[in-house]
């Protein structure tokens, strides 16, 4: 048999080195060689992409995460926030994950009543300074709750702002996990709240006029208006799902908040639209199930 040429031996050496290099990378990462013998059995398994017990929580979003109208009329009540509140009646996500003492030190609420998706990048920038292991996001209702349907945030702008917010987060904190709650079913909230005379009086102060305006009107124009708002909410939720799905450390709730059937006990008895303390507790339950699930 003919002896291999110098060129053949060089090619074989390069191929062998490449195979060994790949094997080493798979075992321990980088360019290091893999463990051998008993060391191979002692190699630590790779950490899971999603940690079901993060040690710090920051929240961004709108009035729901601020506990608006849950305690007193037209006021924030962050202590009952589903995400970071301290109330024992709510048992917030942060308390469930960290315990009450740790939650007081290791959770932060940057949500702002009235915020829309365009405000999310700024809120995320604030949250980044705390370097949270988990960021909760609940925003979008105010993008649909405008003075008219024509004033609602476009789906394209909603997507662009959400993508910007996540991109900025990833630049600063590539390993921070994100829980994204769906936008609530606004038409269902109108259907529940319109049975309460006091709630309808509060609605006239300007709460979600695109959906709640002329609350008792059932004519074709009013029905078309509400259906338009509802379709926009559904489109927003699809954006949240799609964008979140592209990030391996992002979990969307699968529409759980949208699907939740808020009853009168879960609605604020000040405005019959925002979650009550009981409603905040239900949101905390939904979030906790999503965050601690082994797989999504």
C-alpha positions in Angstrom: 0.0 0.0 0.0 1.3 3.5 -0.9 2.5 5.6 2.0 0.2 8.6 2.6 1.6 11.8 1.2 2.6 14.7 3.4 -0.6 16.6 2.3 -2.8 13.6 3.2 -1.2 13.3 6.7 -1.8 17.1 7.3 -5.5 16.8 6.3 -5.9 13.8 8.6 -4.3 15.7 11.5 -6.6 18.7 11.0 -9.7 16.5 10.8 -8.7 14.6 13.9 -8.1 17.9 15.8 -11.5 19.2 14.7 -13.3 16.1 16.0 -11.5 16.2 19.3 -12.2 20.0 19.6 -15.9 19.5 19.1 -16.0 16.8 21.7 -14.3 19.0 24.2 -16.7 21.9 23.5 -19.7 19.8 24.0 -18.4 18.6 27.4 -17.4 21.8 29.0 -17.9 24.7 26.6 -15.4 27.0 25.0 -12.1 25.6 23.7 -11.2 23.5 26.7 -10.7 19.8 26.4 -13.3 17.6 28.0 -12.9 15.7 31.2 -11.6 12.1 31.1 -12.0 9.1 33.3 -13.6 9.7 36.6 -13.6 13.4 35.9 -16.2 12.8 33.1 -18.6 11.4 35.7 -18.1 14.4 38.0 -18.8 17.1 35.3 -21.6 19.3 36.4 -24.7 19.3 34.2 -25.5 22.5 32.3 -27.8 24.8 34.2 -31.4 24.9 32.7 -32.3 27.8 30.5 -35.2 28.7 32.8 -34.8 29.0 36.6 -38.1 28.3 38.3 -36.9 30.0 41.5 -35.3 33.3 40.6 -33.9 35.3 43.6 -35.1 38.8 42.6 -38.1 40.3 40.7 -38.7 43.6 38.9 -42.1 44.6 37.5 -42.9 46.9 34.6 -46.3 47.8 33.1 -49.4 49.8 33.8 -52.1 50.5 36.3 -52.9 46.8 36.9 -49.4 46.2 38.2 -49.7 49.3 40.4 -52.9 48.0 42.0 -54.9 51.0 40.7 -58.4 51.3 42.3 -57.9 48.2 44.3 -57.8 50.0 47.7 -59.2 53.5 47.1 -60.8 55.3 44.2 -58.6 56.6 41.4 -55.4 55.8 43.4 -52.5 53.4 43.1 -52.1 50.7 45.8 -48.8 48.9 45.0 -48.9 46.9 48.2 -51.6 44.7 46.6 -49.8 44.4 43.2 -49.9 40.9 41.8 -46.3 41.1 40.9 -44.5 42.7 43.9 -47.1 43.6 46.6 -46.6 42.8 50.2 -50.3 42.2 51.1 -51.0 38.8 52.6 -54.4 38.8 50.9 -52.7 38.8 47.5 -49.6 36.7 48.1 -47.8 38.3 45.2 -45.5 36.6 42.7 -42.5 38.0 44.5 -43.6 36.8 47.9 -44.4 33.4 46.5 -41.0 33.1 45.0 -38.8 34.8 47.5 -40.7 34.8 50.8 -42.1 38.0 52.4 -38.8 39.2 54.0 -36.7 38.7 50.9 -39.4 40.1 48.6 -39.3 43.4 50.6 -35.6 43.7 49.7 -35.4 42.0 46.3 -38.4 43.1 44.4 -39.1 46.4 42.7 -42.2 47.9 40.9 -41.5 50.3 38.0 -45.0 50.1 36.5 -46.8 53.4 35.9 -50.5 54.0 35.8 -51.5 55.0 32.3 -48.4 53.5 30.7 -48.5 52.1 27.1 -46.2 49.9 25.2 -44.2 52.9 24.1 -43.3 53.5 27.7 -41.9 50.0 28.2 -38.3 50.6 27.0 -38.0 53.4 29.6 -39.3 51.3 32.4 -37.1 48.4 31.4 -34.1 50.8 31.5 -35.0 51.6 35.1 -35.4 48.0 36.1 -32.1 47.0 34.5 -30.3 49.1 37.2 -31.5 46.5 39.8 -30.2 43.5 37.7 -33.3 41.4 38.5 -33.3 37.7 37.7 -36.9 37.9 36.7 -38.8 40.8 34.9 -42.6 40.7 34.8 -44.4 42.5 32.0 -48.1 43.4 31.9 -48.9 46.2 29.4 -51.2 46.8 26.5 -54.6 47.6 27.9 -53.9 51.4 27.6 -52.8 51.0 24.0 -56.4 49.8 23.3 -58.1 52.0 25.9 -58.0 55.3 24.0 -60.4 58.2 23.3 -61.4 56.5 20.1 -60.6 53.4 18.1 -58.6 55.5 15.6 -56.3 56.6 18.5 -55.3 53.0 19.5 -51.7 52.0 19.1 -51.1 50.3 15.8 -50.1 46.7 15.9 -46.8 47.5 14.1 -45.9 50.2 16.6 -46.8 47.9 19.5 -44.5 45.2 18.1 -41.6 47.6 17.5 -41.7 49.0 21.0 -41.9 45.5 22.6 -39.0 44.3 20.5 -37.0 47.4 21.4 -37.7 46.9 25.1 -36.6 43.2 25.0 -33.5 44.0 22.9 -32.4 46.7 25.4 -32.9 44.3 28.2 -30.8 41.6 26.5 -28.0 44.0 25.8 -27.7 44.8 29.5 -28.9 41.5 31.1 -28.6 38.6 28.7 -29.7 36.0 31.3 -32.6 37.8 33.0 -35.9 35.9 32.6 -39.0 37.6 31.4 -42.6 36.7 32.3 -45.1 38.3 29.9 -48.8 38.5 30.9 -51.5 38.7 28.2 -53.7 41.8 27.9 -57.0 41.2 29.7 -60.3 40.7 27.8 -61.6 44.2 27.9 -64.9 43.4 26.4 -65.6 40.9 29.2 -64.7 43.6 31.7 -67.2 45.9 30.1 -69.8 43.2 30.2 -69.2 42.5 33.9 -69.0 46.1 35.0 -71.9 47.6 33.1 -74.3 46.0 35.6 -73.1 48.4 38.3 -74.5 52.0 38.3 -71.6 53.4 40.4 -69.0 51.8 38.2 -70.5 53.3 35.1 -70.4 56.8 36.7 -66.6 56.3 37.4 -66.2 55.1 33.7 -67.4 58.6 32.6 -64.3 60.1 34.2 -62.3 58.7 31.3 -61.5 55.1 32.1 -61.0 53.2 28.8 -63.5 55.3 26.7 -62.9 53.3 23.5 -64.5 50.2 25.2 -66.5 51.7 28.1 -67.9 54.9 26.6 -71.7 54.9 26.2 -71.7 51.7 28.3 -75.4 50.9 27.9 -75.4 51.5 24.1 -76.0 48.3 22.2 -76.6 49.7 18.7 -74.6 48.6 15.7 -72.1 51.4 16.0 -71.4 50.8 19.6 -71.1 47.0 19.0 -68.7 47.6 16.1 -66.6 50.0 18.2 -66.2 47.4 21.0 -65.5 44.6 18.6 -62.7 46.8 17.0 -61.1 47.3 20.4 -61.4 43.6 21.2 -59.8 42.6 17.9 -56.9 45.0 18.6 -56.4 43.4 22.0 -56.3 39.9 20.4 -53.7 41.3 17.9 -51.6 42.7 20.7 -51.6 39.3 22.5 -50.4 37.6 19.3 -47.5 40.1 19.1 -46.6 39.3 22.8 -46.7 35.6 22.0 -44.6 35.8 18.8 -41.9 38.2 20.1 -41.6 36.3 23.4 -41.3 33.0 21.6 -38.1 34.2 19.9 -36.3 34.7 23.3 -35.4 31.5 25.1 -35.6 33.2 28.5 -39.1 34.7 27.9 -42.3 33.0 28.9 -45.7 34.2 27.7 -48.7 33.2 29.8 -50.4 31.5 26.8 -53.3 33.9 27.1 -54.1 32.9 30.7 -54.9 36.5 31.8 -57.0 37.2 28.7 -58.9 33.9 29.2 -59.5 34.5 33.0 -63.1 35.2 33.6 -63.0 38.1 36.1 -66.2 38.2 38.0 -67.6 40.9 40.2 -65.5 39.7 43.2 -62.3 40.1 41.1 -63.1 43.6 40.0 -62.5 46.9 41.8 -65.7 48.0 43.6 -64.5 51.6 42.8 -64.5 51.3 39.0 -65.7 47.8 38.2 -62.9 47.5 35.6 -59.5 47.2 37.3 -58.7 44.1 39.4 -59.8 44.1 43.0 -57.5 42.7 45.8 -59.1 39.3 45.0 -58.4 39.9 41.3 -54.8 40.8 42.0 -54.4 37.5 43.9 -55.8 35.6 40.9 -53.2 37.3 38.7 -50.5 36.3 41.1 -51.6 32.7 40.9 -51.5 32.7 37.1 -48.0 34.2 37.1 -46.7 31.8 39.7 -47.9 28.8 37.7 -46.2 30.1 34.6 -42.9 31.0 36.2 -42.6 27.8 38.2 -43.7 25.4 35.4 -40.9 23.0 34.5 -41.7 23.4 30.8 -43.9 25.7 28.7 
